[in-house]
Amino acid sequence: ANRHRPGTVSASDLLTELRLFLEADLVVAVSTPLQDHVASVRGDRAMTVEHNGFDPALFVGDVKRDEAPTVGFLGHPKPWHGADTLPGIVAELRQRGHDARLLVVGGGPGIKPMLEAARVNGVVDHMEVTGPLGQADAIATIRRAWVGLAPYPAEEFFYFSPIKIVEYLAAGIPVVSTRLGDVPDL
């Protein structure tokens, strides 16, 4: 957590985590890499993997995809999401003759590098950023996309179980992502 959310984990938190790993009757991890990490502390005692899921009630009803080919990104862009690469992807699609658009369902402080990349790549006018939305509105909006993107950069310890990928799949949106952690299995 310190690598991805600096300053949010104290030394006493790490000691508590260690104690819980060692004393728990069962540890449920959200990914195989996370389970492997816990096993390095815990040994082969009772563990299982249960990937993040989705709320099926949010994925009912007909979907009206955008008319223009739209690539979507769900969530607040963070450096470890690789979201700053998305404007370049849209620019490349446009250079190849596709009227591609980028739909970013989210926002927050991480949107600034994406907007700068969109400016540099000349695709600002082909990009929609919704800003923060409630979960139901976010799901309804991402369902407009033709493809869901998750371009995570290479990372040695990719322990995530990306909810965005699970929700893209639940929405019936094809997923294009890097091959990290459990993502290919999802």
KEPA-82866 format. One record per residue (C-alpha): residue in three letters; x, y, z. Coordinates in pm, 1 decimal. Layout:
// residues N
 residu        X        Y        Z
    Ala        X        Y        Z
...
***
This chain:
// residues 186
 residu        X        Y        Z
    Ala      0.0      0.0      0.0
    Asn    286.4    241.0     65.9
    Arg    398.9    208.9   -296.4
    His     51.9    286.8   -432.8
    Arg    -88.1    507.7   -157.3
    Pro    215.3    656.2     20.1
    Gly    176.0    752.7    382.4
    Thr   -135.3    543.5    446.1
    Val     31.1    249.3    623.3
    Ser    221.0    279.5    949.1
    Ala    470.7     39.6   1107.1
    Ser    205.2    -69.0   1358.9
    Asp    -32.0   -145.3   1066.7
    Leu    230.8   -375.7    917.8
    Leu    275.4   -553.0   1252.2
    Thr   -101.0   -597.8   1281.0
    Glu   -112.0   -736.6    926.6
    Leu    165.3   -983.2   1008.3
    Arg    -13.5  -1096.2   1325.4
    Leu   -340.2  -1144.9   1135.8
    Phe   -166.1  -1343.1    860.9
    Leu    -13.7  -1574.0   1119.6
    Glu   -312.7  -1614.5   1352.5
    Ala   -608.0  -1630.6   1111.7
    Asp   -784.8  -1962.3   1062.4
    Leu   -828.8  -1877.6    694.3
    Val   -691.0  -1598.4    474.1
    Val   -892.5  -1495.0    169.4
    Ala   -686.7  -1303.2    -87.7
    Val   -822.6  -1120.6   -392.9
    Ser   -548.7  -1246.6   -625.6
    Thr   -301.8  -1530.2   -668.2
    Pro      1.0  -1297.2   -632.4
    Leu   -143.8  -1167.2   -304.5
    Gln   -205.6  -1524.0   -187.5
    Asp    156.6  -1608.8   -273.9
    His    274.0  -1308.8    -72.6
    Val     70.2  -1416.1    230.6
    Ala    200.8  -1772.8    189.4
    Ser    556.8  -1639.5    214.2
    Val    467.1  -1530.0    567.8
    Arg    207.8  -1789.7    662.6
    Gly    332.6  -2102.7    493.4
    Asp     81.0  -2342.7    342.1
    Arg   -189.0  -2295.8    606.5
    Ala   -550.7  -2240.5    497.1
    Met   -579.9  -1980.4    220.1
    Thr   -799.2  -1923.9    -80.4
    Val   -840.7  -1671.0   -360.6
    Glu  -1169.6  -1493.6   -419.4
    His  -1143.4  -1230.0   -693.1
    Asn  -1334.0   -905.4   -661.1
    Gly  -1687.4   -927.0   -794.1
    Phe  -1967.1   -702.0   -913.7
    Asp  -2327.9   -618.2   -832.1
    Pro  -2543.5   -787.0  -1101.2
    Ala  -2830.4   -545.4  -1031.2
    Leu  -2623.4   -266.4  -1190.0
    Phe  -2593.1   -449.5  -1523.3
    Val  -2956.2   -495.9  -1625.5
    Gly  -3143.3   -346.6  -1916.9
    Asp  -3054.1   -262.3  -2271.9
    Val  -2730.2    -87.6  -2356.8
    Lys  -2694.7    190.8  -2610.6
    Arg  -2331.2    194.0  -2721.1
    Asp  -2193.6    525.9  -2845.0
    Glu  -2214.8    571.4  -3222.1
    Ala  -1845.5    650.3  -3258.7
    Pro  -1600.0    375.4  -3162.7
    Thr  -1541.7    450.6  -2795.0
    Val  -1269.4    311.6  -2574.1
    Gly  -1349.4    340.3  -2207.0
    Phe  -1161.3    366.1  -1882.0
    Leu  -1345.2    316.8  -1553.6
    Gly  -1204.2    469.6  -1237.6
    His   -989.9    750.5  -1111.8
    Pro   -663.3    746.9  -1308.0
    Lys   -365.8    662.0  -1089.1
    Pro     -3.7    623.7  -1203.8
    Trp    -25.9    244.4  -1164.8
    His   -329.8    230.1  -1397.8
    Gly   -129.9    338.7  -1703.6
    Ala   -415.1    573.1  -1790.4
    Asp   -178.5    839.9  -1921.1
    Thr   -119.3    608.6  -2221.9
    Leu   -485.4    615.5  -2328.1
    Pro   -477.3    941.6  -2528.0
    Gly   -188.2    801.5  -2732.5
    Ile   -391.9    488.4  -2803.8
    Val   -685.1    700.8  -2922.9
    Ala   -450.9    913.4  -3136.6
    Glu   -309.6    596.5  -3296.8
    Leu   -660.8    465.4  -3369.0
    Arg   -754.7    798.7  -3526.8
    Gln   -436.3    797.1  -3737.9
    Arg   -542.4    454.3  -3865.5
    Gly   -874.8    598.8  -3985.3
    His  -1103.1    515.1  -3693.9
    Asp  -1325.5    788.3  -3548.4
    Ala  -1222.6    676.0  -3199.0
    Arg  -1314.9    852.5  -2877.8
    Leu  -1195.7    810.7  -2519.8
    Leu  -1451.8    793.4  -2240.5
    Val  -1306.2    832.0  -1891.6
    Val  -1563.3    745.3  -1627.3
    Gly  -1406.3    904.8  -1323.5
    Gly  -1159.1   1183.4  -1270.8
    Gly   -986.7   1322.2   -967.9
    Pro   -629.3   1449.8   -939.6
    Gly   -492.5   1179.6  -1172.2
    Ile   -682.0   1322.3  -1467.7
    Lys   -429.5   1605.1  -1519.9
    Pro   -157.9   1384.2  -1678.9
    Met   -423.6   1229.0  -1905.8
    Leu   -547.2   1569.1  -2018.2
    Glu   -189.3   1681.0  -2086.7
    Ala   -128.6   1361.3  -2286.7
    Ala   -453.7   1426.4  -2477.0
    Arg   -336.6   1780.5  -2555.8
    Val      5.4   1656.1  -2674.4
    Asn   -160.6   1385.2  -2887.7
    Gly   -422.3   1623.7  -3030.8
    Val   -723.4   1428.5  -2903.6
    Val   -867.2   1661.7  -2636.2
    Asp  -1176.4   1712.4  -2852.3
    His  -1220.6   1334.0  -2874.6
    Met  -1215.1   1273.7  -2500.8
    Glu  -1495.0   1283.9  -2245.2
    Val  -1419.7   1289.7  -1872.5
    Thr  -1725.5   1246.4  -1652.7
    Gly  -1566.3   1333.1  -1320.8
    Pro  -1663.1   1134.2  -1011.6
    Leu  -1997.6    951.9  -1039.9
    Gly  -2195.3    726.1   -810.0
    Gln  -2156.0    354.7   -879.7
    Ala  -2484.2    307.5  -1068.1
    Asp  -2421.4    612.3  -1289.9
    Ala  -2060.4    506.2  -1350.0
    Ile  -2171.4    159.9  -1463.9
    Ala  -2446.3    301.3  -1685.9
    Thr  -2193.0    536.8  -1845.4
    Ile  -1912.3    284.2  -1904.0
    Arg  -2164.0     56.1  -2074.2
    Arg  -2159.2    307.0  -2364.6
    Ala  -1798.4    204.0  -2446.4
    Trp  -1712.7    -41.0  -2720.5
    Val  -1397.7   -162.4  -2542.8
    Gly  -1274.4   -131.6  -2183.4
    Leu   -905.7    -52.2  -2138.7
    Ala   -675.0   -137.1  -1848.3
    Pro   -318.0    -61.6  -1964.8
    Tyr   -137.7   -134.1  -1638.6
    Pro    237.7    -71.2  -1662.7
    Ala    472.3   -359.7  -1587.3
    Glu    509.9   -409.7  -1214.6
    Glu    701.8   -674.0  -1024.1
    Phe    429.0   -733.0   -764.2
    Phe     93.6   -686.3   -938.2
    Tyr   -133.9   -807.2   -659.8
    Phe   -453.5   -634.9   -773.2
    Ser   -786.6   -788.7   -860.3
    Pro   -902.3   -501.2  -1081.3
    Ile  -1269.2   -427.5  -1028.4
    Lys  -1272.1   -226.4  -1352.1
    Ile  -1197.2   -544.3  -1550.2
    Val  -1467.0   -743.3  -1371.2
    Glu  -1715.9   -464.1  -1436.8
    Tyr  -1615.4   -436.7  -1804.7
    Leu  -1681.4   -810.2  -1836.7
    Ala  -2013.7   -784.2  -1652.6
    Ala  -2112.0   -506.1  -1892.4
    Gly  -2033.3   -727.3  -2191.3
    Ile  -1749.9   -497.3  -2300.1
    Pro  -1442.0   -659.5  -2454.7
    Val  -1131.6   -593.6  -2245.0
    Val   -788.1   -489.4  -2364.1
    Ser   -534.0   -505.1  -2085.0
    Thr   -175.2   -583.4  -2011.3
    Arg    -97.4   -941.0  -1906.0
    Leu    -21.7   -897.3  -1537.5
    Gly   -114.4  -1097.3  -1228.6
    Asp   -452.1  -1268.7  -1254.3
    Val   -580.6  -1038.8  -1529.3
    Pro   -546.6  -1297.8  -1809.9
    Asp   -744.0  -1550.5  -1600.7
    Leu  -1023.1  -1300.2  -1544.7
***
